Amino acid sequence: MSDDALETVEGRDIGSGISIIRERTDVDGSGPRLHRHPYGETFVILRGRARFTIGAAEREGGAGEVLVVPADTPHKFAVIGPEVYEAVHIHESDHFITEWLE
C-alpha cells in the first residue's frame, strides 16, 4: 500500500527567502528525474533511504543525513524501498525554478 505525500511551500507566499518540499513515500524507485536549479538545494533525510546522483557522483543517503547540492548541479534521486522515505528539501530561493534534463 502506498504512503505518499508531497507538500510544497514557496517562500514568496509566506515572506521567506527559501522554499520547501516535504516528501513522504514508500514507493521503491520513485523520485524526480535528472534536473537542476540556479540555486542550492539541501536534503534533510528524516526516514528511509534513497540513491542520489549529484553531478557525476552517486551515493546513498539515509535517515539523519543532510546532503547539499550546489547551484546548477544536475541531480536526481530514487527511493530505496520498501521502507518509507521522508525528507525535507530546502530550495535556496523564494520560488521553485527547475530545468528538467531528462
DRENTORKOL-3810 file (N, C-alpha, C; in nm, 4 decimals):
REM DRENTORKOL-3810
@n.u->0.0847; n.v->-0.1181; n.w->0.0000; ca.u->0.0000; ca.v->0.0000; ca.w->0.0000; c.u->0.0890; c.v->0.1240; c.w->0.0000
@n.u->0.0598; n.v->0.2186; n.w->-0.0849; ca.u->0.1400; ca.v->0.3399; ca.w->-0.0962; c.u->0.1095; c.v->0.4375; c.w->0.0171
@n.u->0.2135; n.v->0.5029; n.w->0.0635; ca.u->0.2032; ca.v->0.6000; ca.w->0.1723; c.u->0.2680; c.v->0.7291; c.w->0.1227
@n.u->0.2080; n.v->0.7935; n.w->0.0210; ca.u->0.2686; ca.v->0.9077; ca.w->-0.0459; c.u->0.2111; c.v->1.0410; c.w->0.0022
@n.u->0.3005; n.v->1.1374; n.w->0.0170; ca.u->0.2591; ca.v->1.2744; ca.w->0.0460; c.u->0.3673; c.v->1.3671; c.w->-0.0075
@n.u->0.3262; n.v->1.4730; n.w->-0.0696; ca.u->0.4181; ca.v->1.5744; ca.w->-0.1198; c.u->0.3559; c.v->1.7098; c.w->-0.0884
@n.u->0.4244; n.v->1.7846; n.w->-0.0037; ca.u->0.3773; ca.v->1.9178; ca.w->0.0333; c.u->0.4820; c.v->2.0186; c.w->-0.0111
@n.u->0.4379; n.v->2.1288; n.w->-0.0696; ca.u->0.5309; ca.v->2.2334; ca.w->-0.1119; c.u->0.4888; c.v->2.3679; c.w->-0.0554
@n.u->0.5889; n.v->2.4485; n.w->-0.0230; ca.u->0.5660; ca.v->2.5858; ca.w->0.0227; c.u->0.6667; c.v->2.6743; c.w->-0.0485
@n.u->0.6177; n.v->2.7717; n.w->-0.1247; ca.u->0.7078; ca.v->2.8691; ca.w->-0.1859; c.u->0.7249; c.v->2.9846; c.w->-0.0886
@n.u->0.8483; n.v->3.0200; n.w->-0.0643; ca.u->0.8803; ca.v->3.1242; ca.w->0.0323; c.u->0.8124; c.v->3.2569; c.w->0.0059
@n.u->0.7997; n.v->3.2922; n.w->-0.1227; ca.u->0.7383; ca.v->3.4225; ca.w->-0.1541; c.u->0.5949; c.v->3.4312; c.w->-0.1044
@n.u->0.5292; n.v->3.3168; n.w->-0.0847; ca.u->0.3914; ca.v->3.3171; ca.w->-0.0355; c.u->0.3823; c.v->3.3420; c.w->0.1144
@n.u->0.4960; n.v->3.3254; n.w->0.1841; ca.u->0.4939; ca.v->3.3410; ca.w->0.3306; c.u->0.5992; c.v->3.4397; c.w->0.3792
@n.u->0.6604; n.v->3.5148; n.w->0.2853; ca.u->0.7599; ca.v->3.6139; ca.w->0.3243; c.u->0.8958; c.v->3.5573; c.w->0.3585
@n.u->0.9319; n.v->3.4439; n.w->0.2969; ca.u->1.0595; ca.v->3.3790; ca.w->0.3249; c.u->1.1465; c.v->3.3741; c.w->0.1990
@n.u->1.2768; n.v->3.3662; n.w->0.2169; ca.u->1.3700; ca.v->3.3566; ca.w->0.1059; c.u->1.3990; c.v->3.2138; c.w->0.0640
@n.u->1.3355; n.v->3.1154; n.w->0.1289; ca.u->1.3543; ca.v->2.9749; ca.w->0.0909; c.u->1.2191; c.v->2.9109; c.w->0.0604
@n.u->1.2239; n.v->2.8044; n.w->-0.0186; ca.u->1.1054; ca.v->2.7252; ca.w->-0.0488; c.u->1.1318; c.v->2.5823; c.w->-0.0044
@n.u->1.0258; n.v->2.5103; n.w->0.0298; ca.u->1.0412; ca.v->2.3785; ca.w->0.0895; c.u->0.9492; c.v->2.2763; c.w->0.0231
@n.u->1.0041; n.v->2.1562; n.w->0.0057; ca.u->0.9242; ca.v->2.0401; ca.w->-0.0315; c.u->0.9370; c.v->1.9401; c.w->0.0829
@n.u->0.8262; n.v->1.8919; n.w->0.1297; ca.u->0.8278; ca.v->1.7825; ca.w->0.2279; c.u->0.7712; c.v->1.6611; c.w->0.1567
@n.u->0.8525; n.v->1.5560; n.w->0.1524; ca.u->0.8158; ca.v->1.4374; ca.w->0.0761; c.u->0.8110; c.v->1.3159; c.w->0.1669
@n.u->0.7127; n.v->1.2308; n.w->0.1407; ca.u->0.6988; ca.v->1.1051; ca.w->0.2138; c.u->0.6445; c.v->1.0029; c.w->0.1149
@n.u->0.7185; n.v->0.8925; n.w->0.0966; ca.u->0.6726; ca.v->0.7881; ca.w->0.0058; c.u->0.7325; c.v->0.6537; c.w->0.0439
@n.u->0.6589; n.v->0.5484; n.w->0.0112; ca.u->0.7116; ca.v->0.4134; ca.w->0.0289; c.u->0.7199; c.v->0.3412; c.w->-0.1055
@n.u->0.7174; n.v->0.4165; n.w->-0.2139; ca.u->0.7225; ca.v->0.3589; ca.w->-0.3484; c.u->0.8686; c.v->0.3428; c.w->-0.3911
@n.u->0.9139; n.v->0.2175; n.w->-0.3957; ca.u->1.0514; ca.v->0.1868; ca.w->-0.4338; c.u->1.0810; c.v->0.2417; c.w->-0.5741
@n.u->1.1921; n.v->0.3130; n.w->-0.5876; ca.u->1.2335; ca.v->0.3677; ca.w->-0.7167; c.u->1.1743; c.v->0.5029; c.w->-0.7509
@n.u->1.0829; n.v->0.5525; n.w->-0.6709; ca.u->1.0225; ca.v->0.6824; ca.w->-0.7033; c.u->1.1201; c.v->0.7960; c.w->-0.6730
@n.u->1.1006; n.v->0.9070; n.w->-0.7404; ca.u->1.1851; ca.v->1.0240; ca.w->-0.7229; c.u->1.1884; c.v->1.1036; c.w->-0.8519
@n.u->1.2410; n.v->1.2235; n.w->-0.8469; ca.u->1.2413; ca.v->1.3087; ca.w->-0.9657; c.u->1.3479; c.v->1.2651; c.w->-1.0659
@n.u->1.3210; n.v->1.2903; n.w->-1.1935; ca.u->1.4218; ca.v->1.2642; ca.w->-1.2964; c.u->1.5291; c.v->1.3732; c.w->-1.2896
@n.u->1.6358; n.v->1.3576; n.w->-1.3655; ca.u->1.7502; ca.v->1.4485; ca.w->-1.3605; c.u->1.7068; c.v->1.5926; c.w->-1.3894
@n.u->1.7521; n.v->1.6831; n.w->-1.3032; ca.u->1.7167; ca.v->1.8249; ca.w->-1.3171; c.u->1.8226; c.v->1.9095; c.w->-1.2466
@n.u->1.8097; n.v->2.0410; n.w->-1.2554; ca.u->1.8968; ca.v->2.1327; ca.w->-1.1823; c.u->1.8206; c.v->2.2616; c.w->-1.1524
@n.u->1.8796; n.v->2.3374; n.w->-1.0583; ca.u->1.8225; ca.v->2.4661; ca.w->-1.0161; c.u->1.9349; c.v->2.5701; c.w->-1.0186
@n.u->1.9017; n.v->2.6973; n.w->-1.0387; ca.u->2.0053; ca.v->2.8022; ca.w->-1.0361; c.u->2.0423; c.v->2.8446; c.w->-0.8933
@n.u->2.0089; n.v->2.7627; n.w->-0.7964; ca.u->2.0366; ca.v->2.7864; ca.w->-0.6549; c.u->2.0654; c.v->2.6511; c.w->-0.5895
@n.u->2.1190; n.v->2.6514; n.w->-0.4711; ca.u->2.1470; ca.v->2.5279; ca.w->-0.3994; c.u->2.0213; c.v->2.4634; c.w->-0.3441
@n.u->2.0313; n.v->2.3328; n.w->-0.3216; ca.u->1.9213; ca.v->2.2583; ca.w->-0.2597; c.u->1.9806; c.v->2.1669; c.w->-0.1520
@n.u->1.9175; n.v->2.1640; n.w->-0.0361; ca.u->1.9619; ca.v->2.0814; ca.w->0.0748; c.u->1.8547; c.v->1.9783; c.w->0.1060
@n.u->1.8965; n.v->1.8520; n.w->0.1174; ca.u->1.8063; ca.v->1.7424; ca.w->0.1509; c.u->1.8314; c.v->1.7019; c.w->0.2959
@n.u->1.7298; n.v->1.7085; n.w->0.3788; ca.u->1.7365; ca.v->1.6615; ca.w->0.5167; c.u->1.6527; c.v->1.5341; c.w->0.5216
@n.u->1.7208; n.v->1.4205; n.w->0.5355; ca.u->1.6520; ca.v->1.2911; ca.w->0.5291; c.u->1.6108; c.v->1.2506; c.w->0.6708
@n.u->1.4819; n.v->1.2366; n.w->0.6899; ca.u->1.4270; ca.v->1.2050; ca.w->0.8216; c.u->1.4110; c.v->1.0554; c.w->0.8438
@n.u->1.3706; n.v->0.9826; n.w->0.7385; ca.u->1.3468; ca.v->0.8383; ca.w->0.7466; c.u->1.3813; c.v->0.7755; c.w->0.6131
@n.u->1.4184; n.v->0.6499; n.w->0.6141; ca.u->1.4375; ca.v->0.5745; ca.w->0.4913; c.u->1.5684; c.v->0.6042; c.w->0.4209
@n.u->1.5751; n.v->0.5587; n.w->0.2935; ca.u->1.6965; ca.v->0.5738; ca.w->0.2148; c.u->1.6612; c.v->0.6060; c.w->0.0702
@n.u->1.7567; n.v->0.6712; n.w->0.0017; ca.u->1.7420; ca.v->0.6984; ca.w->-0.1412; c.u->1.8807; c.v->0.6992; c.w->-0.2043
@n.u->1.8858; n.v->0.6638; n.w->-0.3320; ca.u->2.0115; ca.v->0.6690; ca.w->-0.4079; c.u->2.0124; c.v->0.8013; c.w->-0.4841
@n.u->2.1116; n.v->0.8849; n.w->-0.4529; ca.u->2.1226; ca.v->1.0181; ca.w->-0.5121; c.u->2.2301; c.v->1.0213; c.w->-0.6198
@n.u->2.2014; n.v->1.0913; n.w->-0.7273; ca.u->2.3018; ca.v->1.1285; ca.w->-0.8266; c.u->2.3168; c.v->1.2790; c.w->-0.8133
@n.u->2.4384; n.v->1.3232; n.w->-0.7818; ca.u->2.4677; ca.v->1.4660; ca.w->-0.7653; c.u->2.5881; c.v->1.4950; c.w->-0.8533
@n.u->2.5646; n.v->1.5594; n.w->-0.9677; ca.u->2.6711; ca.v->1.5765; ca.w->-1.0654; c.u->2.7132; c.v->1.4390; c.w->-1.1146
@n.u->2.8426; n.v->1.4103; n.w->-1.1131; ca.u->2.8952; ca.v->1.2809; ca.w->-1.1577; c.u->2.8983; c.v->1.1775; c.w->-1.0459
@n.u->2.8675; n.v->1.2172; n.w->-0.9238; ca.u->2.8767; ca.v->1.1267; ca.w->-0.8084; c.u->2.7428; c.v->1.0589; c.w->-0.7795
@n.u->2.7507; n.v->0.9343; n.w->-0.7352; ca.u->2.6331; ca.v->0.8632; ca.w->-0.6861; c.u->2.6584; c.v->0.8208; c.w->-0.5425
@n.u->2.5555; n.v->0.8331; n.w->-0.4601; ca.u->2.5694; ca.v->0.7906; ca.w->-0.3206; c.u->2.4330; c.v->0.7625; c.w->-0.2621
@n.u->2.4352; n.v->0.6838; n.w->-0.1572; ca.u->2.3129; ca.v->0.6542; ca.w->-0.0857; c.u->2.3014; c.v->0.7508; c.w->0.0310
@n.u->2.1823; n.v->0.8017; n.w->0.0536; ca.u->2.1562; ca.v->0.8876; ca.w->0.1679; c.u->2.0513; c.v->0.8230; c.w->0.2554
@n.u->2.0705; n.v->0.8301; n.w->0.3875; ca.u->1.9768; ca.v->0.7671; ca.w->0.4787; c.u->1.9362; c.v->0.8567; c.w->0.5936
@n.u->1.8477; n.v->0.8065; n.w->0.6756; ca.u->1.7913; ca.v->0.8805; ca.w->0.7885; c.u->1.9009; c.v->0.9472; c.w->0.8711
@n.u->1.8814; n.v->1.0747; n.w->0.9006; ca.u->1.9759; ca.v->1.1511; ca.w->0.9809; c.u->2.0813; c.v->1.2233; c.w->0.8994
@n.u->2.0866; n.v->1.1988; n.w->0.7692; ca.u->2.1875; ca.v->1.2640; ca.w->0.6853; c.u->2.1341; c.v->1.3907; c.w->0.6214
@n.u->2.2274; n.v->1.4790; n.w->0.5897; ca.u->2.1980; ca.v->1.6026; ca.w->0.5179; c.u->2.2877; c.v->1.6044; c.w->0.3942
@n.u->2.2270; n.v->1.6198; n.w->0.2763; ca.u->2.3014; ca.v->1.6269; ca.w->0.1505; c.u->2.2794; c.v->1.7639; c.w->0.0885
@n.u->2.3863; n.v->1.8236; n.w->0.0381; ca.u->2.3768; ca.v->1.9563; ca.w->-0.0225; c.u->2.4133; c.v->1.9465; c.w->-0.1697
@n.u->2.3280; n.v->2.0018; n.w->-0.2548; ca.u->2.3511; ca.v->2.0063; ca.w->-0.3984; c.u->2.3803; c.v->2.1516; c.w->-0.4351
@n.u->2.5000; n.v->2.1799; n.w->-0.4877; ca.u->2.5319; ca.v->2.3174; ca.w->-0.5263; c.u->2.4448; c.v->2.3672; c.w->-0.6422
@n.u->2.4348; n.v->2.4962; n.w->-0.6550; ca.u->2.3595; ca.v->2.5578; ca.w->-0.7646; c.u->2.4084; c.v->2.5043; c.w->-0.8989
@n.u->2.3154; n.v->2.4892; n.w->-0.9926; ca.u->2.3418; ca.v->2.4477; ca.w->-1.1308; c.u->2.3980; c.v->2.3064; c.w->-1.1443
@n.u->2.3887; n.v->2.2242; n.w->-1.0409; ca.u->2.4399; ca.v->2.0874; ca.w->-1.0457; c.u->2.3257; c.v->1.9911; c.w->-1.0795
@n.u->2.3384; n.v->1.9145; n.w->-1.1875; ca.u->2.2354; ca.v->1.8152; ca.w->-1.2190; c.u->2.2239; c.v->1.7132; c.w->-1.1054
@n.u->2.1009; n.v->1.6778; n.w->-1.0707; ca.u->2.0790; ca.v->1.5818; ca.w->-0.9632; c.u->1.9438; c.v->1.5125; c.w->-0.9778
@n.u->1.9350; n.v->1.3966; n.w->-0.9129; ca.u->1.8108; ca.v->1.3200; ca.w->-0.9049; c.u->1.8262; c.v->1.2214; c.w->-0.7899
@n.u->1.7171; n.v->1.1573; n.w->-0.7529; ca.u->1.7255; ca.v->1.0504; ca.w->-0.6539; c.u->1.6154; c.v->0.9497; c.w->-0.6791
@n.u->1.6368; n.v->0.8289; n.w->-0.6270; ca.u->1.5372; ca.v->0.7226; ca.w->-0.6334; c.u->1.5277; c.v->0.6582; c.w->-0.4958
@n.u->1.4070; n.v->0.6460; n.w->-0.4467; ca.u->1.3823; ca.v->0.5868; ca.w->-0.3148; c.u->1.4220; c.v->0.4397; c.w->-0.3170
@n.u->1.4863; n.v->0.3958; n.w->-0.2086; ca.u->1.5214; ca.v->0.2558; ca.w->-0.1905; c.u->1.4226; c.v->0.1985; c.w->-0.0904
@n.u->1.3230; n.v->0.1255; n.w->-0.1402; ca.u->1.2193; ca.v->0.0713; ca.w->-0.0550; c.u->1.2627; c.v->-0.0587; c.w->0.0089
@n.u->1.1781; n.v->-0.1214; n.w->0.0853; ca.u->1.0358; ca.v->-0.0896; ca.w->0.0961; c.u->1.0019; c.v->0.0078; c.w->0.2090
@n.u->1.1016; n.v->0.0494; n.w->0.2874; ca.u->1.0702; ca.v->0.1390; ca.w->0.3980; c.u->1.0315; c.v->0.2789; c.w->0.3486
@n.u->0.9648; n.v->0.3537; n.w->0.4319; ca.u->0.9193; ca.v->0.4884; ca.w->0.3971; c.u->1.0389; c.v->0.5832; c.w->0.3912
@n.u->1.0460; n.v->0.6607; n.w->0.2818; ca.u->1.1431; ca.v->0.7703; ca.w->0.2683; c.u->1.0680; c.v->0.8978; c.w->0.3052
@n.u->1.1257; n.v->0.9728; n.w->0.3981; ca.u->1.0674; ca.v->1.1015; ca.w->0.4367; c.u->1.1800; c.v->1.2026; c.w->0.4466
@n.u->1.1620; n.v->1.3163; n.w->0.3806; ca.u->1.2677; ca.v->1.4171; ca.w->0.3787; c.u->1.2087; c.v->1.5558; c.w->0.3579
@n.u->1.2895; n.v->1.6534; n.w->0.3957; ca.u->1.2592; ca.v->1.7940; ca.w->0.3689; c.u->1.3648; c.v->1.8428; c.w->0.2704
@n.u->1.3205; n.v->1.8985; n.w->0.1594; ca.u->1.4095; ca.v->1.9513; ca.w->0.0557; c.u->1.4012; c.v->2.1038; c.w->0.0628
@n.u->1.5132; n.v->2.1666; n.w->0.0914; ca.u->1.5170; ca.v->2.3116; ca.w->0.1104; c.u->1.5794; c.v->2.3768; c.w->-0.0128
@n.u->1.5014; n.v->2.4580; n.w->-0.0807; ca.u->1.5463; ca.v->2.5295; ca.w->-0.2006; c.u->1.5844; c.v->2.6718; c.w->-0.1606
@n.u->1.7048; n.v->2.7129; n.w->-0.1973; ca.u->1.7552; ca.v->2.8452; ca.w->-0.1604; c.u->1.7009; c.v->2.9525; c.w->-0.2546
@n.u->1.5694; n.v->2.9610; n.w->-0.2628; ca.u->1.5005; ca.v->3.0573; ca.w->-0.3484; c.u->1.3603; c.v->3.0788; c.w->-0.2927
@n.u->1.3044; n.v->3.1959; n.w->-0.3168; ca.u->1.1685; ca.v->3.2213; ca.w->-0.2681; c.u->1.0616; c.v->3.1585; c.w->-0.3582
@n.u->1.1048; n.v->3.0926; n.w->-0.4690; ca.u->1.0135; ca.v->3.0165; ca.w->-0.5543; c.u->1.0923; c.v->2.9076; c.w->-0.6270
@n.u->1.0217; n.v->2.8065; n.w->-0.6735; ca.u->1.0863; ca.v->2.6938; ca.w->-0.7392; c.u->1.1214; c.v->2.7272; c.w->-0.8835
@n.u->1.2442; n.v->2.6983; n.w->-0.9210; ca.u->1.2916; ca.v->2.7131; ca.w->-1.0594; c.u->1.3617; c.v->2.5825; c.w->-1.0934
@n.u->1.3072; n.v->2.5083; n.w->-1.1881; ca.u->1.3625; ca.v->2.3767; ca.w->-1.2214; c.u->1.3809; c.v->2.3636; c.w->-1.3718
@n.u->1.5003; n.v->2.3212; n.w->-1.4110; ca.u->1.5278; ca.v->2.2873; ca.w->-1.5506; c.u->1.5374; c.v->2.1352; c.w->-1.5566
@n.u->1.4431; n.v->2.0730; n.w->-1.6266; ca.u->1.4420; ca.v->1.9273; ca.w->-1.6392; c.u->1.5387; c.v->1.8862; c.w->-1.7481
@n.u->1.6273; n.v->1.7910; n.w->-1.7170; ca.u->1.7319; ca.v->1.7483; ca.w->-1.8089; c.u->1.7048; c.v->1.6117; c.w->-1.8703
@n.u->1.6083; n.v->1.5403; n.w->-1.8183; ca.u->1.5643; ca.v->1.4132; ca.w->-1.8779; c.u->1.4187; c.v->1.3909; c.w->-1.8491
END
